[in-house]
């Protein structure tokens, strides 16, 4: 588990691949919207797509606002309330 991004609005934790756990076969990401107190855990194909999109975003040397805007595109699928963070 590795905190890879943390702003006032969002945090992203990366979970490494674990071949023994199907949910983490390709790794995964927990994205937390601090303001709305919601989160999502993505794994599998969605995690691979997220990783690819993040790598492209980083290559453009984005501002923190641009990163937050990118993460905001996941708000519509964040349905888990944050209980203990």
Backbone as XML, in Angstrom:
<?xml version="1.0"?>
<chain id="A" units="angstrom">
  <residue number="1" name="UNK">
    <atom name="N" x="0.847" y="-1.156" z="0.000"/>
    <atom name="CA" x="0.000" y="0.000" z="0.000"/>
    <atom name="C" x="0.902" y="1.230" z="0.000"/>
  </residue>
  <residue number="2" name="UNK">
    <atom name="N" x="0.578" y="2.183" z="-0.907"/>
    <atom name="CA" x="1.428" y="3.348" z="-1.064"/>
    <atom name="C" x="0.561" y="4.564" z="-1.377"/>
  </residue>
  <residue number="3" name="UNK">
    <atom name="N" x="0.658" y="5.605" z="-0.557"/>
    <atom name="CA" x="-0.045" y="6.855" z="-0.830"/>
    <atom name="C" x="0.660" y="7.527" z="-1.996"/>
  </residue>
  <residue number="4" name="UNK">
    <atom name="N" x="-0.040" y="7.650" z="-3.138"/>
    <atom name="CA" x="0.609" y="8.218" z="-4.318"/>
    <atom name="C" x="0.146" y="9.632" z="-4.626"/>
  </residue>
  <residue number="5" name="UNK">
    <atom name="N" x="-0.935" y="10.084" z="-3.993"/>
    <atom name="CA" x="-1.406" y="11.452" z="-4.213"/>
    <atom name="C" x="-2.209" y="11.894" z="-3.009"/>
  </residue>
  <residue number="6" name="UNK">
    <atom name="N" x="-2.020" y="13.165" z="-2.632"/>
    <atom name="CA" x="-2.756" y="13.704" z="-1.502"/>
    <atom name="C" x="-2.879" y="15.211" z="-1.681"/>
  </residue>
  <residue number="7" name="UNK">
    <atom name="N" x="-4.111" y="15.686" z="-1.817"/>
    <atom name="CA" x="-4.379" y="17.120" z="-1.900"/>
    <atom name="C" x="-5.454" y="17.435" z="-0.861"/>
  </residue>
  <residue number="8" name="UNK">
    <atom name="N" x="-5.901" y="18.671" z="-0.838"/>
    <atom name="CA" x="-6.979" y="19.017" z="0.089"/>
    <atom name="C" x="-8.266" y="18.294" z="-0.260"/>
  </residue>
  <residue number="9" name="UNK">
    <atom name="N" x="-8.467" y="17.991" z="-1.553"/>
    <atom name="CA" x="-9.712" y="17.385" z="-2.010"/>
    <atom name="C" x="-9.656" y="15.863" z="-2.151"/>
  </residue>
  <residue number="10" name="UNK">
    <atom name="N" x="-8.525" y="15.322" z="-2.602"/>
    <atom name="CA" x="-8.446" y="13.891" z="-2.919"/>
    <atom name="C" x="-7.198" y="13.236" z="-2.336"/>
  </residue>
  <residue number="11" name="UNK">
    <atom name="N" x="-7.304" y="11.937" z="-2.127"/>
    <atom name="CA" x="-6.119" y="11.120" z="-1.861"/>
    <atom name="C" x="-6.272" y="9.836" z="-2.677"/>
  </residue>
  <residue number="12" name="UNK">
    <atom name="N" x="-5.118" y="9.310" z="-3.088"/>
    <atom name="CA" x="-5.105" y="8.068" z="-3.874"/>
    <atom name="C" x="-4.072" y="7.141" z="-3.253"/>
  </residue>
  <residue number="13" name="UNK">
    <atom name="N" x="-4.504" y="5.932" z="-2.940"/>
    <atom name="CA" x="-3.618" y="4.903" z="-2.403"/>
    <atom name="C" x="-3.524" y="3.795" z="-3.440"/>
  </residue>
  <residue number="14" name="UNK">
    <atom name="N" x="-2.294" y="3.383" z="-3.720"/>
    <atom name="CA" x="-2.063" y="2.299" z="-4.676"/>
    <atom name="C" x="-1.779" y="1.016" z="-3.902"/>
  </residue>
  <residue number="15" name="UNK">
    <atom name="N" x="-2.432" y="-0.052" z="-4.314"/>
    <atom name="CA" x="-2.198" y="-1.376" z="-3.740"/>
    <atom name="C" x="-1.473" y="-2.195" z="-4.786"/>
  </residue>
  <residue number="16" name="UNK">
    <atom name="N" x="-0.359" y="-2.784" z="-4.417"/>
    <atom name="CA" x="0.441" y="-3.572" z="-5.351"/>
    <atom name="C" x="-0.266" y="-4.839" z="-5.782"/>
  </residue>
  <residue number="17" name="UNK">
    <atom name="N" x="0.186" y="-5.376" z="-6.885"/>
    <atom name="CA" x="-0.386" y="-6.624" z="-7.398"/>
    <atom name="C" x="-0.132" y="-7.760" z="-6.422"/>
  </residue>
  <residue number="18" name="UNK">
    <atom name="N" x="-1.117" y="-8.622" z="-6.281"/>
    <atom name="CA" x="-1.026" y="-9.797" z="-5.413"/>
    <atom name="C" x="-1.683" y="-10.952" z="-6.160"/>
  </residue>
  <residue number="19" name="UNK">
    <atom name="N" x="-0.876" y="-11.814" z="-6.730"/>
    <atom name="CA" x="-1.388" y="-12.924" z="-7.553"/>
    <atom name="C" x="-2.259" y="-13.900" z="-6.759"/>
  </residue>
  <residue number="20" name="UNK">
    <atom name="N" x="-2.142" y="-13.888" z="-5.421"/>
    <atom name="CA" x="-2.934" y="-14.801" z="-4.602"/>
    <atom name="C" x="-4.349" y="-14.285" z="-4.329"/>
  </residue>
  <residue number="21" name="UNK">
    <atom name="N" x="-4.581" y="-12.999" z="-4.572"/>
    <atom name="CA" x="-5.902" y="-12.407" z="-4.367"/>
    <atom name="C" x="-6.452" y="-11.934" z="-5.708"/>
  </residue>
  <residue number="22" name="UNK">
    <atom name="N" x="-7.541" y="-12.513" z="-6.127"/>
    <atom name="CA" x="-8.100" y="-12.168" z="-7.444"/>
    <atom name="C" x="-8.385" y="-10.671" z="-7.556"/>
  </residue>
  <residue number="23" name="UNK">
    <atom name="N" x="-8.893" y="-10.041" z="-6.503"/>
    <atom name="CA" x="-9.212" y="-8.614" z="-6.555"/>
    <atom name="C" x="-7.976" y="-7.751" z="-6.779"/>
  </residue>
  <residue number="24" name="UNK">
    <atom name="N" x="-6.809" y="-8.250" z="-6.396"/>
    <atom name="CA" x="-5.572" y="-7.473" z="-6.544"/>
    <atom name="C" x="-4.610" y="-8.087" z="-7.563"/>
  </residue>
  <residue number="25" name="UNK">
    <atom name="N" x="-5.118" y="-8.930" z="-8.425"/>
    <atom name="CA" x="-4.256" y="-9.588" z="-9.405"/>
    <atom name="C" x="-3.441" y="-8.587" z="-10.219"/>
  </residue>
  <residue number="26" name="UNK">
    <atom name="N" x="-4.041" y="-7.442" z="-10.530"/>
    <atom name="CA" x="-3.351" y="-6.401" z="-11.278"/>
    <atom name="C" x="-3.094" y="-5.163" z="-10.410"/>
  </residue>
  <residue number="27" name="UNK">
    <atom name="N" x="-3.267" y="-5.304" z="-9.118"/>
    <atom name="CA" x="-3.149" y="-4.161" z="-8.228"/>
    <atom name="C" x="-4.473" y="-3.426" z="-8.154"/>
  </residue>
  <residue number="28" name="UNK">
    <atom name="N" x="-4.478" y="-2.342" z="-7.418"/>
    <atom name="CA" x="-5.719" y="-1.589" z="-7.280"/>
    <atom name="C" x="-5.454" y="-0.207" z="-6.725"/>
  </residue>
  <residue number="29" name="UNK">
    <atom name="N" x="-6.498" y="0.607" z="-6.720"/>
    <atom name="CA" x="-6.397" y="1.979" z="-6.251"/>
    <atom name="C" x="-7.617" y="2.334" z="-5.424"/>
  </residue>
  <residue number="30" name="UNK">
    <atom name="N" x="-7.390" y="3.025" z="-4.331"/>
    <atom name="CA" x="-8.470" y="3.599" z="-3.553"/>
    <atom name="C" x="-8.409" y="5.102" z="-3.779"/>
  </residue>
  <residue number="31" name="UNK">
    <atom name="N" x="-9.502" y="5.667" z="-4.273"/>
    <atom name="CA" x="-9.596" y="7.104" z="-4.502"/>
    <atom name="C" x="-10.604" y="7.651" z="-3.495"/>
  </residue>
  <residue number="32" name="UNK">
    <atom name="N" x="-10.180" y="8.642" z="-2.710"/>
    <atom name="CA" x="-11.038" y="9.229" z="-1.682"/>
    <atom name="C" x="-11.296" y="10.689" z="-2.016"/>
  </residue>
  <residue number="33" name="UNK">
    <atom name="N" x="-12.567" y="11.057" z="-2.056"/>
    <atom name="CA" x="-12.984" y="12.450" z="-2.167"/>
    <atom name="C" x="-13.218" y="12.931" z="-0.737"/>
  </residue>
  <residue number="34" name="UNK">
    <atom name="N" x="-12.285" y="13.713" z="-0.240"/>
    <atom name="CA" x="-12.334" y="14.131" z="1.163"/>
    <atom name="C" x="-13.520" y="15.036" z="1.452"/>
  </residue>
  <residue number="35" name="UNK">
    <atom name="N" x="-13.836" y="15.932" z="0.518"/>
    <atom name="CA" x="-14.920" y="16.884" z="0.728"/>
    <atom name="C" x="-16.276" y="16.219" z="0.827"/>
  </residue>
  <residue number="36" name="UNK">
    <atom name="N" x="-16.521" y="15.250" z="-0.038"/>
    <atom name="CA" x="-17.812" y="14.537" z="-0.064"/>
    <atom name="C" x="-17.819" y="13.303" z="0.824"/>
  </residue>
  <residue number="37" name="UNK">
    <atom name="N" x="-16.645" y="12.963" z="1.360"/>
    <atom name="CA" x="-16.492" y="11.793" z="2.227"/>
    <atom name="C" x="-17.009" y="10.524" z="1.549"/>
  </residue>
  <residue number="38" name="UNK">
    <atom name="N" x="-16.542" y="10.340" z="0.303"/>
    <atom name="CA" x="-16.876" y="9.133" z="-0.464"/>
    <atom name="C" x="-15.591" y="8.565" z="-1.036"/>
  </residue>
  <residue number="39" name="UNK">
    <atom name="N" x="-15.643" y="7.287" z="-1.375"/>
    <atom name="CA" x="-14.467" y="6.637" z="-1.940"/>
    <atom name="C" x="-14.879" y="5.552" z="-2.908"/>
  </residue>
  <residue number="40" name="UNK">
    <atom name="N" x="-13.872" y="5.101" z="-3.654"/>
    <atom name="CA" x="-14.053" y="3.957" z="-4.533"/>
    <atom name="C" x="-12.746" y="3.172" z="-4.539"/>
  </residue>
  <residue number="41" name="UNK">
    <atom name="N" x="-12.873" y="1.854" z="-4.616"/>
    <atom name="CA" x="-11.714" y="0.992" z="-4.819"/>
    <atom name="C" x="-11.849" y="0.431" z="-6.216"/>
  </residue>
  <residue number="42" name="UNK">
    <atom name="N" x="-10.822" y="0.633" z="-7.031"/>
    <atom name="CA" x="-10.856" y="0.093" z="-8.392"/>
    <atom name="C" x="-9.748" y="-0.942" z="-8.547"/>
  </residue>
  <residue number="43" name="UNK">
    <atom name="N" x="-10.083" y="-1.992" z="-9.263"/>
    <atom name="CA" x="-9.133" y="-3.088" z="-9.490"/>
    <atom name="C" x="-9.348" y="-3.611" z="-10.904"/>
  </residue>
  <residue number="44" name="UNK">
    <atom name="N" x="-8.545" y="-4.576" z="-11.277"/>
    <atom name="CA" x="-8.707" y="-5.236" z="-12.568"/>
    <atom name="C" x="-8.490" y="-4.316" z="-13.749"/>
  </residue>
  <residue number="45" name="UNK">
    <atom name="N" x="-9.341" y="-4.451" z="-14.745"/>
    <atom name="CA" x="-9.219" y="-3.685" z="-15.986"/>
    <atom name="C" x="-9.348" y="-2.187" z="-15.712"/>
  </residue>
  <residue number="46" name="UNK">
    <atom name="N" x="-10.243" y="-1.803" z="-14.823"/>
    <atom name="CA" x="-10.403" y="-0.386" z="-14.496"/>
    <atom name="C" x="-9.136" y="0.172" z="-13.860"/>
  </residue>
  <residue number="47" name="UNK">
    <atom name="N" x="-8.475" y="-0.606" z="-13.014"/>
    <atom name="CA" x="-7.210" y="-0.169" z="-12.406"/>
    <atom name="C" x="-6.127" y="-0.018" z="-13.473"/>
  </residue>
  <residue number="48" name="UNK">
    <atom name="N" x="-6.089" y="-0.931" z="-14.423"/>
    <atom name="CA" x="-5.110" y="-0.817" z="-15.503"/>
    <atom name="C" x="-5.359" y="0.444" z="-16.330"/>
  </residue>
  <residue number="49" name="UNK">
    <atom name="N" x="-6.604" y="0.733" z="-16.610"/>
    <atom name="CA" x="-6.968" y="1.926" z="-17.360"/>
    <atom name="C" x="-6.619" y="3.188" z="-16.566"/>
  </residue>
  <residue number="50" name="UNK">
    <atom name="N" x="-6.903" y="3.180" z="-15.272"/>
    <atom name="CA" x="-6.575" y="4.306" z="-14.401"/>
    <atom name="C" x="-5.065" y="4.549" z="-14.403"/>
  </residue>
  <residue number="51" name="UNK">
    <atom name="N" x="-4.291" y="3.480" z="-14.267"/>
    <atom name="CA" x="-2.823" y="3.579" z="-14.260"/>
    <atom name="C" x="-2.310" y="4.186" z="-15.571"/>
  </residue>
  <residue number="52" name="UNK">
    <atom name="N" x="-2.857" y="3.732" z="-16.680"/>
    <atom name="CA" x="-2.465" y="4.257" z="-17.988"/>
    <atom name="C" x="-2.798" y="5.747" z="-18.097"/>
  </residue>
  <residue number="53" name="UNK">
    <atom name="N" x="-4.011" y="6.121" z="-17.692"/>
    <atom name="CA" x="-4.431" y="7.519" z="-17.756"/>
    <atom name="C" x="-3.597" y="8.401" z="-16.837"/>
  </residue>
  <residue number="54" name="UNK">
    <atom name="N" x="-3.255" y="7.898" z="-15.657"/>
    <atom name="CA" x="-2.417" y="8.655" z="-14.722"/>
    <atom name="C" x="-1.020" y="8.848" z="-15.313"/>
  </residue>
  <residue number="55" name="UNK">
    <atom name="N" x="-0.467" y="7.812" z="-15.912"/>
    <atom name="CA" x="0.856" y="7.942" z="-16.530"/>
    <atom name="C" x="0.854" y="8.989" z="-17.641"/>
  </residue>
  <residue number="56" name="UNK">
    <atom name="N" x="-0.207" y="9.027" z="-18.439"/>
    <atom name="CA" x="-0.317" y="10.045" z="-19.484"/>
    <atom name="C" x="-0.444" y="11.439" z="-18.872"/>
  </residue>
  <residue number="57" name="UNK">
    <atom name="N" x="-1.219" y="11.543" z="-17.821"/>
    <atom name="CA" x="-1.400" y="12.828" z="-17.146"/>
    <atom name="C" x="-0.087" y="13.325" z="-16.562"/>
  </residue>
  <residue number="58" name="UNK">
    <atom name="N" x="0.642" y="12.452" z="-15.900"/>
    <atom name="CA" x="1.920" y="12.826" z="-15.288"/>
    <atom name="C" x="2.919" y="13.282" z="-16.345"/>
  </residue>
  <residue number="59" name="UNK">
    <atom name="N" x="2.893" y="12.660" z="-17.507"/>
    <atom name="CA" x="3.807" y="13.032" z="-18.588"/>
    <atom name="C" x="3.615" y="14.477" z="-19.029"/>
  </residue>
  <residue number="60" name="UNK">
    <atom name="N" x="2.419" y="15.025" z="-18.809"/>
    <atom name="CA" x="2.138" y="16.405" z="-19.200"/>
    <atom name="C" x="2.499" y="17.409" z="-18.100"/>
  </residue>
  <residue number="61" name="UNK">
    <atom name="N" x="3.079" y="16.907" z="-16.995"/>
    <atom name="CA" x="3.465" y="17.738" z="-15.851"/>
    <atom name="C" x="2.305" y="18.620" z="-15.379"/>
  </residue>
  <residue number="62" name="UNK">
    <atom name="N" x="1.221" y="17.986" z="-14.924"/>
    <atom name="CA" x="0.005" y="18.725" z="-14.556"/>
    <atom name="C" x="0.152" y="19.496" z="-13.242"/>
  </residue>
  <residue number="63" name="UNK">
    <atom name="N" x="-0.714" y="20.472" z="-13.078"/>
    <atom name="CA" x="-0.815" y="21.168" z="-11.800"/>
    <atom name="C" x="-1.665" y="20.316" z="-10.860"/>
  </residue>
  <residue number="64" name="UNK">
    <atom name="N" x="-1.662" y="20.654" z="-9.599"/>
    <atom name="CA" x="-2.484" y="19.930" z="-8.631"/>
    <atom name="C" x="-3.968" y="20.089" z="-8.995"/>
  </residue>
  <residue number="65" name="UNK">
    <atom name="N" x="-4.346" y="21.243" z="-9.503"/>
    <atom name="CA" x="-5.735" y="21.466" z="-9.905"/>
    <atom name="C" x="-6.121" y="20.539" z="-11.053"/>
  </residue>
  <residue number="66" name="UNK">
    <atom name="N" x="-5.220" y="20.336" z="-11.997"/>
    <atom name="CA" x="-5.500" y="19.434" z="-13.120"/>
    <atom name="C" x="-5.618" y="17.987" z="-12.659"/>
  </residue>
  <residue number="67" name="UNK">
    <atom name="N" x="-4.805" y="17.611" z="-11.696"/>
    <atom name="CA" x="-4.900" y="16.248" z="-11.145"/>
    <atom name="C" x="-6.228" y="16.083" z="-10.419"/>
  </residue>
  <residue number="68" name="UNK">
    <atom name="N" x="-6.593" y="17.084" z="-9.611"/>
    <atom name="CA" x="-7.877" y="17.022" z="-8.907"/>
    <atom name="C" x="-9.042" y="16.966" z="-9.895"/>
  </residue>
  <residue number="69" name="UNK">
    <atom name="N" x="-8.943" y="17.693" z="-10.992"/>
    <atom name="CA" x="-9.988" y="17.658" z="-12.012"/>
    <atom name="C" x="-10.094" y="16.254" z="-12.618"/>
  </residue>
  <residue number="70" name="UNK">
    <atom name="N" x="-8.952" y="15.637" z="-12.894"/>
    <atom name="CA" x="-8.941" y="14.265" z="-13.411"/>
    <atom name="C" x="-9.606" y="13.317" z="-12.414"/>
  </residue>
  <residue number="71" name="UNK">
    <atom name="N" x="-9.232" y="13.413" z="-11.150"/>
    <atom name="CA" x="-9.817" y="12.534" z="-10.132"/>
    <atom name="C" x="-11.302" y="12.802" z="-9.961"/>
  </residue>
  <residue number="72" name="UNK">
    <atom name="N" x="-11.710" y="14.042" z="-10.171"/>
    <atom name="CA" x="-13.121" y="14.391" z="-10.093"/>
    <atom name="C" x="-13.972" y="13.659" z="-11.113"/>
  </residue>
  <residue number="73" name="UNK">
    <atom name="N" x="-13.348" y="13.197" z="-12.192"/>
    <atom name="CA" x="-14.100" y="12.439" z="-13.195"/>
    <atom name="C" x="-14.574" y="11.090" z="-12.655"/>
  </residue>
  <residue number="74" name="UNK">
    <atom name="N" x="-14.055" y="10.683" z="-11.507"/>
    <atom name="CA" x="-14.470" y="9.419" z="-10.879"/>
    <atom name="C" x="-15.554" y="9.625" z="-9.824"/>
  </residue>
  <residue number="75" name="UNK">
    <atom name="N" x="-15.948" y="10.875" z="-9.569"/>
    <atom name="CA" x="-16.940" y="11.145" z="-8.523"/>
    <atom name="C" x="-18.260" y="10.420" z="-8.739"/>
  </residue>
  <residue number="76" name="UNK">
    <atom name="N" x="-18.665" y="10.279" z="-9.996"/>
    <atom name="CA" x="-19.966" y="9.654" z="-10.271"/>
    <atom name="C" x="-20.018" y="8.187" z="-9.867"/>
  </residue>
  <residue number="77" name="UNK">
    <atom name="N" x="-18.869" y="7.552" z="-9.706"/>
    <atom name="CA" x="-18.850" y="6.137" z="-9.317"/>
    <atom name="C" x="-18.395" y="5.942" z="-7.874"/>
  </residue>
  <residue number="78" name="UNK">
    <atom name="N" x="-18.137" y="7.032" z="-7.174"/>
    <atom name="CA" x="-17.753" y="6.942" z="-5.761"/>
    <atom name="C" x="-19.022" y="6.818" z="-4.928"/>
  </residue>
  <residue number="79" name="UNK">
    <atom name="N" x="-19.304" y="5.622" z="-4.475"/>
    <atom name="CA" x="-20.535" y="5.411" z="-3.729"/>
    <atom name="C" x="-20.321" y="4.945" z="-2.293"/>
  </residue>
  <residue number="80" name="UNK">
    <atom name="N" x="-19.095" y="4.556" z="-1.982"/>
    <atom name="CA" x="-18.800" y="4.084" z="-0.635"/>
    <atom name="C" x="-18.567" y="5.281" z="0.281"/>
  </residue>
  <residue number="81" name="UNK">
    <atom name="N" x="-19.305" y="5.379" z="1.382"/>
    <atom name="CA" x="-19.012" y="6.457" z="2.334"/>
    <atom name="C" x="-17.711" y="6.176" z="3.063"/>
  </residue>
  <residue number="82" name="UNK">
    <atom name="N" x="-16.963" y="7.237" z="3.338"/>
    <atom name="CA" x="-15.721" y="7.090" z="4.105"/>
    <atom name="C" x="-16.104" y="7.041" z="5.573"/>
  </residue>
  <residue number="83" name="UNK">
    <atom name="N" x="-15.748" y="5.963" z="6.222"/>
    <atom name="CA" x="-16.088" y="5.803" z="7.631"/>
    <atom name="C" x="-14.883" y="5.989" z="8.541"/>
  </residue>
  <residue number="84" name="UNK">
    <atom name="N" x="-13.754" y="5.457" z="8.151"/>
    <atom name="CA" x="-12.559" y="5.514" z="8.996"/>
    <atom name="C" x="-11.354" y="5.945" z="8.187"/>
  </residue>
  <residue number="85" name="UNK">
    <atom name="N" x="-11.138" y="7.233" z="8.047"/>
    <atom name="CA" x="-9.951" y="7.728" z="7.356"/>
    <atom name="C" x="-9.396" y="8.897" z="8.106"/>
  </residue>
</chain>
